[in-house]
Each structure stands twice: as structure tokens, then as C-alpha cells.
Amino acid sequence: MSTTKTMIPLLLLLLLSPLSTTASTPAYPTVPCTTDTSVSSSEPDNLIPIRNEIYGNGKIFDISHRYTKDMPVWDSKDGLGKFLSLPASMKNGSLANNSEMKLPTHTGTHVDAPGHVFDHYFDAGFDVDTLDLEVLNGDDEERNLLTGFCPALLVDVPRHSNITAGVMKSLHIPKGVRRVLFRTLNTDRRLMFKKEFDRSYVGFTKDGAKWLVDNTDIKLVGIDYLSVAAWSDLIPSHLVFLEGRRTQLGFCTNGGSMLSGNHPCGGFKTGCHPTWIIFCPLLTPEAVWCRGISNKMRSHQMITFSVSPKAKAKAMTSLLLLLLLSPLSTTTASSAAYPTIPGTMDTSFPASKDSKLIPIRREVYGDGRIFDITHRYTSDMPSMGSENGLGQFLRLPESMKNGSFANISEMKLITHTGTHVDAPGHYYDHYFDAGFDVDTLDLEVLNGPGLLIDVPRGTNITAEVMKSLQIPKGVRRVLFRTENTDRRLMFKKQSDTSFVGFTTDGAKWLVDNTDIKLIGIDYLAVAAWSDLVPAHLVLLESREIIIVEGLKLDDIQPGVYSIHCLPLRLLGAEGSPARCILIK
């Protein structure tokens, strides 16, 4: 398709889109003892955490809702209530603060899998781990660069109406658009900020859902309340969307904070915006929470380095030098990253006609462009300090077999389980008390270009090892693949204290001699067991470095990637599970 043919329907959509009716008030009421702004605190260290909605000078918008006890939950007047506890506390003598979360998987910003309303899909294993990351992560970079095509749209729905077939038709969404976020009256009414559930929310009617399925190429549907379907058509609309297992649903996108004004798309000001969407759900049940961001791009704008040509050339020269000097990959051969799960196909190829109800679990998506570097949550995954693994972490309090209208799971996890991030309050109790939780971590650091490198085997990451890696100045994100990957420690139930990590001098060398702000590693702690506390203290003291632990780095070539790690917005938690991916 030519650029002209592609752009004509998009320009028509932009001209016909209703103007934004969202007010310019802050997305969130101010959280006590925090500064809710993107501007740095005036004092150098006044221990007032900053909670941002927009990052990177207006390039990245957080469209996920913050988890608080007062956020609404399905058909309840009382809100979410207490969802976080602190079973391991430094005040009670623990080495670190370790929170535990207990949440229904359809809470806040979340995605639905087909097993939510189809019980035979639930039994067959079509859970969130089978959702397509290529659909959920709409970079479509090559197509965007060649044609100016918007990889995803944020559209304003005409107010005072559910999303009917007539409304869908009036939006003039062109063929070829695969991802659409629908901003409705729910955002104007700020329903996601009200504790009591409101049945008068706007959603899809059955005929609107059918019109979308029959007349568009949309595969990702996002909406700004707890259900994509209007209350009156709750089950029928869900059935239409999920029957084919090809449409993926995201709920409670924070449309109000995302774009309250008008921004350019092809030179026009409109309520529709070119966006690069990241929806990264965690890996387990029929639905789960997700972190969504929108990375605003103009047509033909690269999403990697945004620097001057001279600086870019210098940076790329250093990176190429690093790649030439990096040790060859010593990871295991091309065996599957995961042992096969009974009743599933662990492959990136489509299932045959004879295996329609056999879910496919992938590690690589988009013809080798997207790598899932998050570990799947299972009862047998390791848990720090335990010989018995994670154990049961998921239950089904509402089951269709017991008469519920849908399957609704509940998850209970220590927040440092599996692939996760650490916030400063993990090892610094005064930071914990001051509120430096995972909701204060910088999304610009968590999303951007970085390196995957192999660490020399047979050693922890000491100052000498760090020096030998010759990581150039200017590199901000590095994932360290170690002997932990070769030994497949994250696939063994029993916690292993012989894992590879940073020593105190290695951590100090990194802080003093590099520009690294994101550190990723392939076991449950970034610090070697012998230096567990002191190495963490070195890395977390400045509150500028974000630690990502428990990464799955099997069978990926070392090199430069676009790294994306999205923790949950858990207010008060010093750690959070995260979904992390690499994009070539």
C-alpha cells in the first residue's frame, strides 16, 4: 500500500475525531507527602518522592492507574481495601523490607484472556501467558517509518452514549489500525478515582462489539473503566470480543492523564494521537494487571536514540566497540527456554487446524523482533530463601463451574517474586517510610535503548569484571547475563545461594565509573549472597539506579535492544513484579 493511500483514511479520521473533552486537572489527587509533578524537587535531598504521570519531556505517558485502597473494584461500594502487607520488615529485624500483595486479577488497569468468560478456554489453558506480545506492544516501527502509519490510536468517543455499532461507524477508524484506546465519558466523570463502583459507565454494546470485529482490523481494545462491555451487555459483548481469541482487551487506561491537550499527528491537531503502546501483563491466569505506557512519536521519528547526529555517531561507535569486545555468548544452546508445559505448544509458530484448543506459549514474537525476558509464574519457581519454591499463589474465588458469570482469579505474591524491580525502600528503611516505592520509579529509565552483555563465567561481578566489560560512558541500561542463566537457576524450585551477583566493590565501580541507571540480572538478587546487603545499599543509595532481578535471558544474542520493563503501580510497595521485553 502506498504512503498516500495509507495516510488519506488516517487524515480523514483525524479531521472527523471529536475534540478532547478532558479537563486539564492533574490526573491524580495528590498523595500525602509526595510531589505529584514531573519537575524535580528544588532541594537536593528533602525525601519527598515525586510521582509522575509524564516522563521524558512529554514523550512517555503512564496510562496505568495507581493501586490504592480506595480504587474501585467490580460491583463494590467499598473499593479495593487493603491489598498490601509487610511480612518482612526492617523495623522487626529483617534484613530488608519485603511486601506481599493480594489482588483479584481484574483490579485496576488489567487485561482479559479468553478464559475469563469462556470456561472451555479456561480449561484448555488460554490464560494471559498465551496472549500475543506483538499485539500488546505496538511498535510497528518499520511500517511507521515507511508509511507514517500510526501504530495505535487514542480516540475520543462521542459522549453520553455507549459504544454502539452506530458510534463505531461514526469514528471512521481505517482498515489496518490494529490497536485502539477508547476514551469515553468515564474519563470525564473520573470514575476510576471513585471508590464506589458505578454501573452507569460507558462500554461496548453487543452490536458495537460485533461491528468492530466484523469491520475493522483492531486486535487490541483499550477502555477507561473496569469493563470493556456496557453493564447492559456485559456478557454478550465479552463473548463477541473473546470468542475468536484474537482480540485482546485492556481496561482502565488512564486516558485523563495521558493526553489532555492536542498533539500533532501528521501535522493536524486532534483527539487522536500517534502512540507507541506498551501493555505488559504478568504471566498467569485468565486476567491480570498490566502497566501501560504511551510513547508519543511524530511520523518517521525513530524510537531509539534521540540525540544530535554527532553525539549519536559517537555513542554508536562506542557501542560497536563494546560489541566487538564483548565475550561470545556462553549460554545454553537453542533448546527451548522453558520445559514444555503439559497440554501446551511451546513454539512461536501457529498451531495447526488439529490443535485449535492447544494454547501456544511463546518466548519470541514478531518474526524474532520481540523477546519475552520475563519468567512465567508457576508454583515451582524459586523463592528467595525457600527450598520448596513459590507454592500456590493463585486461586479461583469466582468460577463459572460454581455458577459465577465469569472466571475471576486472585493472586497472592511476595512483591520480589520472579521477574521484579526493587525500589529504594527495599533496603533503606527511611526511604520506605518517606514513600520511595515502585510508583516513584522513573519510566524513562525503565524504557529505552540498552545492552545485553555476557559476564565472564566463574566469578561474581567484581570491580575487575566491571572494568573488563568496557561499557562505554553514555550507556544507561545494561542487562548482565551470567552463569545463573547457564545453570538455569530460575527453573529450579530450591533457592540457590551460589548464584552470581555484584560484589560491593563491583557495585561501587559501576556507580562511580558508568552512567548506568538500569541494572538487570538473571537471578532473584542483583547482589551476590556474600555481599547481599552492602551491594544493594551501594546501588540504591542515590535513588537513581533501578534494579531489575529475575530476568530470563536464555537464547538471545548479546547486543543493543530496546528494553521495556513495567512494574505495577503499587502505592507503598518497595518492590513489584514486572513484565520485561526486548525489542530489536
Backbone torsions as a table, in degrees:
resi	resn	phi	psi	omega
1	MET	NA	134.8	-178.3
2	SER	-74.1	162.1	178.8
3	THR	-61.5	-41.0	-178.2
4	THR	-62.4	-45.7	-179.0
5	LYS	-64.6	-34.5	179.9
6	THR	-71.4	-40.8	-173.8
7	MET	-74.7	-29.0	-176.1
8	ILE	-58.3	-51.7	178.9
9	PRO	-65.3	-30.6	178.4
10	LEU	-68.6	-41.9	178.0
11	LEU	-64.3	-37.3	176.8
12	LEU	-62.4	-42.3	178.4
13	LEU	-61.4	-41.4	-178.1
14	LEU	-65.5	-39.3	-179.7
15	LEU	-69.0	-33.4	-174.9
16	LEU	-90.1	-12.7	-177.7
17	SER	-66.3	136.7	176.8
18	PRO	-65.6	149.7	177.9
19	LEU	-66.9	151.4	178.9
20	SER	-62.7	135.4	177.5
21	THR	-110.3	12.4	-178.9
22	THR	-79.4	135.7	179.9
23	ALA	-73.4	167.0	-176.8
24	SER	-95.1	17.0	178.3
25	THR	-69.2	155.6	178.7
26	PRO	-56.9	148.0	-176.6
27	ALA	-63.9	-33.4	-176.9
28	TYR	-123.5	143.6	164.2
29	PRO	-59.4	147.5	-176.8
30	THR	-63.8	130.4	174.4
31	VAL	-78.9	131.8	-178.2
32	PRO	-52.2	139.0	177.5
33	CYS	65.4	26.7	174.3
34	THR	-133.2	163.4	172.7
35	THR	-109.0	116.1	-176.5
36	ASP	-95.7	77.7	-175.2
37	THR	-156.8	162.7	176.7
38	SER	-93.2	0.8	-178.9
39	VAL	-92.0	137.6	-179.0
40	SER	-64.6	152.7	176.8
41	SER	-64.1	142.7	-176.4
42	SER	-69.1	-35.1	178.8
43	GLU	-87.5	146.3	-172.1
44	PRO	-65.6	-32.2	-175.1
45	ASP	-153.9	65.0	-176.9
46	ASN	-95.2	7.9	175.0
47	LEU	55.0	38.0	170.7
48	ILE	-111.5	107.9	-177.1
49	PRO	-67.0	148.2	178.7
50	ILE	-105.3	129.3	178.6
51	ARG	-112.4	112.1	-175.4
52	ASN	-99.5	152.8	168.2
53	GLU	-110.8	-21.6	-177.5
54	ILE	-128.2	137.1	-176.7
55	TYR	-130.3	163.7	172.8
56	GLY	62.2	43.5	178.7
57	ASN	55.0	41.6	175.0
58	GLY	89.1	11.1	-179.4
59	LYS	-90.9	-30.3	-174.3
60	ILE	-120.4	126.9	179.5
61	PHE	-116.1	128.9	177.0
62	ASP	-86.5	114.6	-177.2
63	ILE	-108.8	21.7	175.2
64	SER	-101.6	147.0	177.8
65	HIS	-85.8	143.9	176.7
66	ARG	-72.3	136.6	178.3
67	TYR	-81.5	118.1	176.7
68	THR	-136.1	163.1	-179.1
69	LYS	-67.6	-18.2	-177.3
70	ASP	-98.5	6.3	178.8
71	MET	-76.3	151.7	-176.1
72	PRO	-72.3	148.8	170.0
73	VAL	-127.6	163.3	-169.8
74	TRP	-55.3	121.1	171.7
75	ASP	53.4	39.0	178.8
76	SER	-125.2	145.6	176.1
77	LYS	-89.7	-12.7	-168.1
78	ASP	-102.3	-1.4	-177.8
79	GLY	72.8	-173.0	-174.6
80	LEU	-67.5	-40.3	-175.6
81	GLY	76.6	-164.8	-176.9
82	LYS	-68.2	125.5	-179.2
83	PHE	-126.0	-3.5	-173.8
84	LEU	-131.9	135.2	174.4
85	SER	-130.5	169.4	-176.7
86	LEU	-128.0	77.7	-177.0
87	PRO	-67.1	-27.6	176.1
88	ALA	-117.6	113.3	-174.2
89	SER	-125.1	136.9	177.1
90	MET	-63.7	-29.3	178.5
91	LYS	-66.7	-23.4	179.3
92	ASN	-101.5	14.7	173.9
93	GLY	100.2	-1.0	178.5
94	SER	-72.3	153.7	178.1
95	LEU	-66.6	-26.9	-176.2
96	ALA	-149.6	164.1	171.7
97	ASN	-86.1	129.2	178.7
98	ASN	-133.4	109.3	-179.7
99	SER	-84.7	160.5	173.9
100	GLU	-127.6	134.5	-179.6
101	MET	-112.9	146.2	177.0
102	LYS	-136.2	111.4	-171.9
103	LEU	-143.7	138.8	164.1
104	PRO	-63.3	141.5	-173.1
105	THR	-73.4	-7.3	176.0
106	HIS	-102.5	29.3	-178.3
107	THR	-93.1	140.1	174.6
108	GLY	60.3	-146.2	178.8
109	THR	-74.3	119.4	-172.7
110	HIS	-152.7	169.8	174.7
111	VAL	-119.6	155.3	175.0
112	ASP	-108.0	138.9	170.5
113	ALA	-101.4	163.0	-176.7
114	PRO	-55.6	-29.9	-178.6
115	GLY	-70.2	-2.6	179.2
116	HIS	-64.5	-44.7	-176.7
117	VAL	-121.7	-2.5	175.3
118	PHE	-115.6	108.7	-173.7
119	ASP	-69.7	-31.3	178.6
120	HIS	-70.4	-29.4	173.0
121	TYR	-70.5	-37.8	177.1
122	PHE	-61.1	-46.9	-179.3
123	ASP	-64.8	-33.4	-178.3
124	ALA	-77.7	-13.7	175.6
125	GLY	100.7	19.4	178.8
126	PHE	-82.4	77.0	-178.0
127	ASP	-100.4	-172.8	-176.7
128	VAL	-68.2	-20.2	177.6
129	ASP	-69.8	-13.1	179.5
130	THR	-98.3	-0.4	179.7
131	LEU	-71.2	149.5	-172.7
132	ASP	-83.6	113.4	-179.6
133	LEU	-67.4	-21.9	176.3
134	GLU	-68.8	-36.8	175.3
135	VAL	-70.0	-41.4	-176.0
136	LEU	-75.3	-17.0	-178.3
137	ASN	-125.6	92.4	-167.7
138	GLY	-89.2	64.9	178.6
139	ASP	-77.7	-42.4	-179.2
140	ASP	37.6	43.1	-167.8
141	GLU	-60.7	-45.2	-175.9
142	GLU	-62.6	-44.8	-179.0
143	ARG	-65.4	-38.3	179.6
144	ASN	-63.8	-41.6	-177.6
145	LEU	-69.7	-35.2	-175.7
146	LEU	-82.3	-32.3	-170.8
147	THR	-120.8	-11.3	-174.1
148	GLY	75.7	13.2	-175.7
149	PHE	-72.4	130.4	177.4
150	CYS	-71.6	121.5	-178.6
151	PRO	-69.4	-20.1	176.2
152	ALA	-157.4	156.2	-177.8
153	LEU	-123.8	140.3	164.0
154	LEU	-105.6	118.2	-178.0
155	VAL	-121.5	147.0	175.1
156	ASP	-92.9	124.7	179.2
157	VAL	-84.2	140.3	174.3
158	PRO	-51.3	133.2	-174.8
159	ARG	-73.4	165.8	176.4
160	HIS	62.3	33.6	176.6
161	SER	-154.8	143.5	166.7
162	ASN	-69.9	171.7	-177.5
163	ILE	-90.2	91.1	-178.3
164	THR	-91.8	177.4	175.0
165	ALA	-60.4	-39.3	178.8
166	GLY	-63.8	-42.3	177.8
167	VAL	-64.5	-45.1	179.1
168	MET	-58.2	-43.3	-179.9
169	LYS	-63.9	-37.5	-177.4
170	SER	-70.2	-20.0	-178.1
171	LEU	-76.3	-17.3	175.7
172	HIS	53.5	46.4	178.7
173	ILE	-75.2	121.3	-174.2
174	PRO	-67.9	154.9	170.1
175	LYS	-61.8	145.4	-179.9
176	GLY	101.0	-22.4	177.2
177	VAL	-76.8	123.1	-173.1
178	ARG	-104.4	-18.5	-174.4
179	ARG	-134.3	124.1	-178.6
180	VAL	-137.2	131.7	171.4
181	LEU	-104.2	125.2	-176.2
182	PHE	-100.6	112.2	176.6
183	ARG	-95.2	127.9	-170.5
184	THR	-126.8	-171.2	175.5
185	LEU	-60.5	-21.3	177.2
186	ASN	-56.5	-40.7	178.6
187	THR	-66.8	-45.6	179.8
188	ASP	-60.4	-37.4	-178.3
189	ARG	-84.0	-5.2	177.9
190	ARG	54.4	44.8	-175.8
191	LEU	-64.3	-31.7	-179.1
192	MET	-74.5	-5.9	176.9
193	PHE	-104.7	6.8	179.4
194	LYS	-108.0	132.4	-175.1
195	LYS	-62.3	-42.2	-175.1
196	GLU	-80.0	130.5	176.7
197	PHE	-62.4	140.2	-175.5
198	ASP	-122.5	112.7	-177.9
199	ARG	-73.1	-9.6	-178.6
200	SER	-86.6	12.2	179.6
201	TYR	-60.5	160.9	177.9
202	VAL	-91.2	135.7	176.4
203	GLY	-155.9	-173.7	-179.5
204	PHE	-79.3	135.0	165.5
205	THR	-81.2	168.2	-179.3
206	LYS	-61.3	-42.5	-178.6
207	ASP	-69.5	-31.3	175.8
208	GLY	-67.0	-41.7	177.9
209	ALA	-63.6	-42.2	-178.9
210	LYS	-66.3	-38.2	178.9
211	TRP	-63.5	-41.4	179.0
212	LEU	-62.5	-46.1	-178.3
213	VAL	-64.6	-40.5	-174.2
214	ASP	-82.0	-24.4	-168.2
215	ASN	-123.3	0.5	178.8
216	THR	-130.9	172.5	175.7
217	ASP	-104.3	17.5	-175.9
218	ILE	-67.5	128.3	177.5
219	LYS	-118.5	-13.8	175.6
220	LEU	-125.1	119.2	-179.9
221	VAL	-115.0	121.5	176.9
222	GLY	-116.5	143.9	-180.0
223	ILE	-145.0	164.4	-167.0
224	ASP	-104.2	33.7	168.1
225	TYR	-150.1	-172.9	-170.1
226	LEU	-74.7	-8.3	179.5
227	SER	-143.6	139.4	176.1
228	VAL	-74.1	-22.1	-175.1
229	ALA	-100.5	137.4	175.0
230	ALA	-58.6	149.8	-178.1
231	TRP	-54.3	-39.6	-177.3
232	SER	-68.8	-24.3	-178.0
233	ASP	-122.6	35.0	-169.1
234	LEU	-55.3	-55.4	-178.1
235	ILE	-77.4	-48.0	-177.5
236	PRO	-56.5	-41.5	-178.9
237	SER	-67.6	-42.3	176.2
238	HIS	-59.7	-42.0	-179.3
239	LEU	-61.7	-41.4	179.1
240	VAL	-62.0	-46.0	-177.7
241	PHE	-67.0	-42.1	-168.4
242	LEU	-96.1	-8.9	-175.4
243	GLU	-58.8	-45.1	-177.1
244	GLY	-80.4	-5.9	-179.9
245	ARG	60.1	23.2	-179.0
246	ARG	-114.5	-16.7	178.1
247	THR	-99.3	129.0	-178.3
248	GLN	-110.2	134.7	-169.6
249	LEU	-111.1	128.8	174.3
250	GLY	-121.3	134.3	-174.3
251	PHE	-120.0	156.3	174.4
252	CYS	65.0	36.8	171.6
253	THR	-65.0	140.9	-173.7
254	ASN	-83.9	68.4	-174.5
255	GLY	-61.1	-31.6	-177.0
256	GLY	-64.9	-38.1	-178.0
257	SER	-87.0	-17.1	-171.4
258	MET	-68.1	-56.6	-179.0
259	LEU	-147.6	99.2	-178.7
260	SER	-93.4	-13.3	177.4
261	GLY	-113.3	-163.8	-179.8
262	ASN	-106.6	139.1	-176.7
263	HIS	-133.7	155.8	-171.6
264	PRO	-75.5	137.8	169.3
265	CYS	-139.7	107.9	-177.2
266	GLY	64.9	25.0	176.4
267	GLY	88.9	-1.9	-178.7
268	PHE	-105.9	146.0	172.9
269	LYS	-94.6	128.8	-171.8
270	THR	-162.9	173.1	174.3
271	GLY	-82.9	-2.0	176.6
272	CYS	-102.6	138.9	-173.8
273	HIS	-134.1	142.3	172.7
274	PRO	-71.9	124.4	-176.6
275	THR	-135.8	151.9	173.0
276	TRP	-112.9	109.0	-168.7
277	ILE	-96.0	133.7	170.0
278	ILE	-117.1	114.5	170.5
279	PHE	-117.5	108.6	-175.1
280	CYS	-115.8	91.9	177.3
281	PRO	-75.6	156.0	171.4
282	LEU	-75.4	174.3	-167.3
283	LEU	-110.0	93.9	167.2
284	THR	-169.6	-85.1	-160.3
285	PRO	-87.0	-156.5	-177.1
286	GLU	-77.5	-9.7	171.7
287	ALA	-158.4	160.1	179.4
288	VAL	-162.6	162.7	179.2
289	TRP	-70.5	156.5	175.4
290	CYS	-142.2	158.6	173.3
291	ARG	-108.9	124.9	-179.6
292	GLY	-115.9	134.8	172.0
293	ILE	-129.4	157.7	174.5
294	SER	-123.2	123.2	179.6
295	ASN	-105.2	105.4	-174.7
296	LYS	-69.6	133.5	177.4
297	MET	-133.5	148.0	166.4
298	ARG	-88.8	162.8	178.9
299	SER	-58.0	140.7	177.0
300	HIS	64.7	20.3	177.5
301	GLN	-98.2	127.4	177.5
302	MET	-67.3	152.9	-179.2
303	ILE	-104.9	11.1	-179.7
304	THR	-98.8	-114.1	-174.9
305	PHE	-74.6	131.3	177.1
306	SER	-115.4	77.7	-175.1
307	VAL	-139.9	172.4	178.4
308	SER	-67.0	154.6	179.9
309	PRO	-55.7	-40.0	-179.1
310	LYS	-65.3	-47.1	179.9
311	ALA	-65.3	-38.3	-179.6
312	LYS	-63.4	-43.2	-179.8
313	ALA	-63.0	-40.7	179.1
314	LYS	-64.4	-43.7	-179.4
315	ALA	-64.5	-42.7	-177.7
316	MET	-67.2	-35.7	177.0
317	THR	-60.9	-43.5	178.6
318	SER	-64.1	-40.3	-179.1
319	LEU	-66.7	-41.2	178.6
320	LEU	-63.8	-39.3	176.4
321	LEU	-61.4	-42.2	179.2
322	LEU	-61.7	-42.6	-178.6
323	LEU	-64.4	-37.4	178.2
324	LEU	-66.8	-33.6	-177.7
325	LEU	-87.0	-15.6	-176.5
326	SER	-65.7	143.0	176.2
327	PRO	-64.9	150.4	177.6
328	LEU	-63.1	152.2	-179.1
329	SER	-62.0	131.3	178.0
330	THR	-113.6	18.9	-179.7
331	THR	-73.8	170.3	-179.7
332	THR	-61.6	160.5	-176.6
333	ALA	-67.1	-163.0	-168.9
334	SER	-82.6	26.9	174.3
335	SER	-66.5	155.7	-176.8
336	ALA	-58.2	142.3	-178.9
337	ALA	-63.0	-31.6	-179.2
338	TYR	-118.7	144.6	165.6
339	PRO	-59.5	144.7	-177.9
340	THR	-63.1	132.2	176.2
341	ILE	-84.0	130.7	-179.0
342	PRO	-53.6	133.9	177.4
343	GLY	81.0	13.2	178.1
344	THR	-132.7	164.9	173.5
345	MET	-110.9	119.0	-178.8
346	ASP	-96.6	80.6	-175.4
347	THR	-153.7	159.8	177.8
348	SER	-95.8	4.3	-178.9
349	PHE	-98.0	148.1	-179.7
350	PRO	-59.5	150.1	176.9
351	ALA	-71.7	153.9	176.5
352	SER	-77.3	170.8	180.0
353	LYS	-60.9	-27.7	-178.1
354	ASP	-79.5	-4.7	-176.6
355	SER	-124.4	39.8	-175.4
356	LYS	-60.2	-32.3	-178.8
357	LEU	-106.9	30.7	172.7
358	ILE	-111.5	108.6	-176.8
359	PRO	-66.2	146.1	178.6
360	ILE	-102.2	127.9	177.2
361	ARG	-111.5	118.4	-172.5
362	ARG	-110.1	156.2	170.4
363	GLU	-113.5	-20.7	-178.3
364	VAL	-130.1	137.6	-177.0
365	TYR	-130.8	165.1	172.1
366	GLY	60.2	47.8	178.2
367	ASP	55.0	40.9	174.9
368	GLY	86.4	12.5	-179.0
369	ARG	-91.9	-30.2	-174.2
370	ILE	-116.8	124.7	179.8
371	PHE	-113.8	127.4	176.2
372	ASP	-85.6	114.3	-177.7
373	ILE	-110.0	25.3	177.3
374	THR	-105.1	138.4	177.3
375	HIS	-79.2	141.1	176.1
376	ARG	-70.4	136.2	178.6
377	TYR	-81.0	120.2	176.6
378	THR	-138.0	162.7	-179.2
379	SER	-66.5	-19.8	-177.0
380	ASP	-97.4	5.0	178.5
381	MET	-74.8	153.9	-175.6
382	PRO	-71.5	150.6	174.9
383	SER	-129.5	131.2	-171.8
384	MET	-54.0	125.3	177.1
385	GLY	82.5	5.8	-177.0
386	SER	-114.1	143.1	174.3
387	GLU	-91.2	-11.5	-171.4
388	ASN	-108.5	7.5	179.6
389	GLY	75.5	-171.2	-175.7
390	LEU	-66.6	-40.2	-175.8
391	GLY	77.3	-167.2	-176.9
392	GLN	-68.1	126.4	-179.7
393	PHE	-128.2	-3.3	-173.0
394	LEU	-133.0	135.7	173.3
395	ARG	-138.5	169.4	-174.3
396	LEU	-124.2	80.8	-177.9
397	PRO	-66.9	-25.5	177.1
398	GLU	-122.4	115.7	-173.7
399	SER	-126.4	137.8	177.2
400	MET	-63.5	-29.9	179.1
401	LYS	-67.6	-22.7	178.8
402	ASN	-101.6	14.8	174.0
403	GLY	100.1	-3.4	176.9
404	SER	-70.2	153.3	-178.9
405	PHE	-75.1	-14.2	-180.0
406	ALA	-153.8	162.7	172.3
407	ASN	-87.2	126.4	-178.7
408	ILE	-133.9	112.3	-177.6
409	SER	-88.6	163.1	173.6
410	GLU	-131.6	137.0	-176.8
411	MET	-118.2	137.0	177.3
412	LYS	-128.0	117.9	-172.3
413	LEU	-144.8	143.6	161.5
414	ILE	-66.5	136.2	-172.4
415	THR	-70.7	-7.5	177.0
416	HIS	-105.1	32.3	-179.6
417	THR	-93.7	141.3	174.6
418	GLY	60.4	-146.4	177.0
419	THR	-73.4	120.5	-172.4
420	HIS	-154.2	168.9	175.8
421	VAL	-115.3	154.5	173.8
422	ASP	-108.4	136.8	170.8
423	ALA	-101.6	163.8	-176.2
424	PRO	-55.7	-30.8	-178.5
425	GLY	-70.5	-2.1	179.4
426	HIS	-65.7	-44.7	-178.3
427	TYR	-117.7	-2.4	176.9
428	TYR	-118.2	108.8	-174.2
429	ASP	-68.6	-31.9	178.5
430	HIS	-71.0	-29.5	173.2
431	TYR	-69.8	-38.4	177.8
432	PHE	-60.9	-47.2	-179.3
433	ASP	-64.6	-33.3	-178.3
434	ALA	-77.6	-13.6	176.3
435	GLY	100.3	19.1	178.0
436	PHE	-81.9	76.9	-176.5
437	ASP	-100.6	-173.2	-176.5
438	VAL	-67.5	-21.3	178.2
439	ASP	-72.1	-12.0	179.1
440	THR	-98.0	0.0	-179.4
441	LEU	-72.0	147.7	-172.5
442	ASP	-83.1	113.7	-179.6
443	LEU	-66.9	-23.3	176.9
444	GLU	-68.8	-34.1	175.5
445	VAL	-71.1	-38.9	-176.1
446	LEU	-75.1	-10.7	-177.0
447	ASN	-137.0	113.0	178.8
448	GLY	163.8	-178.5	-177.7
449	PRO	-69.1	145.2	179.7
450	GLY	-165.3	-175.7	-174.7
451	LEU	-117.2	141.5	164.0
452	LEU	-106.3	119.5	-177.5
453	ILE	-128.0	154.2	176.4
454	ASP	-96.5	129.0	178.0
455	VAL	-87.5	140.4	175.1
456	PRO	-52.3	136.6	-176.6
457	ARG	-77.9	161.4	175.4
458	GLY	80.2	16.4	-178.8
459	THR	-153.7	153.2	167.4
460	ASN	-73.1	174.7	-178.6
461	ILE	-90.1	90.3	-179.2
462	THR	-90.7	177.1	174.9
463	ALA	-60.5	-39.6	179.9
464	GLU	-64.3	-41.7	177.7
465	VAL	-64.0	-45.3	179.4
466	MET	-58.2	-42.4	179.8
467	LYS	-63.6	-39.4	-177.9
468	SER	-67.7	-23.6	-178.1
469	LEU	-73.4	-19.8	175.0
470	GLN	52.4	48.6	178.5
471	ILE	-73.9	122.7	-175.0
472	PRO	-66.7	152.0	170.1
473	LYS	-61.5	145.3	-179.6
474	GLY	100.6	-21.9	177.4
475	VAL	-76.9	123.1	-172.2
476	ARG	-105.1	-19.1	-175.1
477	ARG	-131.9	123.9	-179.7
478	VAL	-137.1	131.4	172.2
479	LEU	-104.4	124.0	-176.2
480	PHE	-100.1	112.1	176.8
481	ARG	-94.7	129.0	-171.9
482	THR	-126.8	-171.5	175.4
483	GLU	-61.1	-20.0	177.0
484	ASN	-56.8	-38.6	178.6
485	THR	-68.5	-45.3	179.8
486	ASP	-59.4	-39.0	-177.0
487	ARG	-83.8	-4.8	178.2
488	ARG	53.7	45.2	-176.0
489	LEU	-64.7	-31.5	-179.3
490	MET	-74.8	-6.0	176.7
491	PHE	-103.2	4.6	180.0
492	LYS	-106.2	133.5	-175.1
493	LYS	-62.5	-41.9	-174.6
494	GLN	-79.7	131.9	175.6
495	SER	-63.1	139.1	-174.4
496	ASP	-122.8	114.9	-177.3
497	THR	-80.1	-2.3	178.6
498	SER	-89.3	12.8	-179.4
499	PHE	-62.5	158.8	177.9
500	VAL	-88.7	136.1	176.4
501	GLY	-157.8	-173.7	-179.4
502	PHE	-77.4	136.7	166.2
503	THR	-83.6	169.5	-179.6
504	THR	-61.9	-42.8	-179.6
505	ASP	-69.7	-32.1	175.9
506	GLY	-65.8	-42.2	177.7
507	ALA	-64.0	-41.5	-179.3
508	LYS	-67.0	-38.7	177.7
509	TRP	-61.6	-42.5	178.5
510	LEU	-60.7	-46.6	-178.3
511	VAL	-63.7	-40.8	-173.1
512	ASP	-83.5	-22.7	-168.8
513	ASN	-124.3	1.1	179.4
514	THR	-131.4	171.6	175.4
515	ASP	-103.7	17.8	-174.9
516	ILE	-69.1	129.2	177.4
517	LYS	-119.5	-13.8	175.4
518	LEU	-124.3	120.4	178.6
519	ILE	-115.7	123.9	175.7
520	GLY	-117.3	143.4	179.9
521	ILE	-144.5	164.0	-167.6
522	ASP	-103.2	30.0	168.0
523	TYR	-148.0	-176.3	-168.9
524	LEU	-74.0	-9.0	176.9
525	ALA	-139.8	140.5	177.4
526	VAL	-75.4	-23.5	-176.4
527	ALA	-99.4	138.8	175.4
528	ALA	-58.1	150.8	-176.2
529	TRP	-56.7	-38.4	-178.9
530	SER	-68.1	-23.9	-177.4
531	ASP	-121.9	30.8	-169.0
532	LEU	-54.6	-52.5	-177.4
533	VAL	-77.4	-52.1	-175.2
534	PRO	-61.6	-37.5	179.5
535	ALA	-68.0	-40.8	174.5
536	HIS	-59.5	-42.7	-178.5
537	LEU	-61.3	-42.1	179.0
538	VAL	-61.4	-44.4	-174.6
539	LEU	-74.3	-32.4	-173.5
540	LEU	-96.5	-9.9	-172.1
541	GLU	-59.1	-43.1	-175.5
542	SER	-76.5	-14.6	-175.2
543	ARG	63.9	18.7	-179.8
544	GLU	-105.3	-19.7	-177.6
545	ILE	-101.6	132.6	177.2
546	ILE	-106.0	131.0	-178.5
547	ILE	-103.6	129.1	174.1
548	VAL	-117.2	121.8	-174.8
549	GLU	-118.8	157.3	176.3
550	GLY	75.1	33.9	-179.3
551	LEU	-78.3	151.2	177.6
552	LYS	-104.7	102.9	-171.5
553	LEU	-115.2	21.6	179.9
554	ASP	-65.9	142.7	164.3
555	ASP	58.1	35.4	175.4
556	ILE	-123.9	134.0	179.9
557	GLN	-68.3	140.3	173.5
558	PRO	-62.9	151.8	179.0
559	GLY	154.2	-164.5	-177.9
560	VAL	-93.7	130.6	178.8
561	TYR	-138.8	164.8	166.2
562	SER	-90.5	118.2	-174.7
563	ILE	-99.3	135.8	179.0
564	HIS	-138.3	115.4	178.1
565	CYS	-127.3	122.9	-175.5
566	LEU	-125.0	103.1	173.7
567	PRO	-78.2	162.9	174.2
568	LEU	-73.2	154.1	-179.6
569	ARG	-89.4	70.1	-175.6
570	LEU	-89.1	102.0	-179.7
571	LEU	-63.6	119.7	177.9
572	GLY	96.8	-3.2	-177.3
573	ALA	-98.2	136.3	180.0
574	GLU	-89.1	3.3	175.7
575	GLY	-156.5	163.9	178.4
576	SER	-158.3	140.8	166.8
577	PRO	-57.0	149.1	-178.0
578	ALA	-140.7	147.1	170.5
579	ARG	-101.0	122.5	-176.1
580	CYS	-122.7	138.0	178.4
581	ILE	-137.2	159.5	170.1
582	LEU	-116.4	139.4	175.1
583	ILE	-122.7	128.9	179.0
584	LYS	-65.3	NA	NA
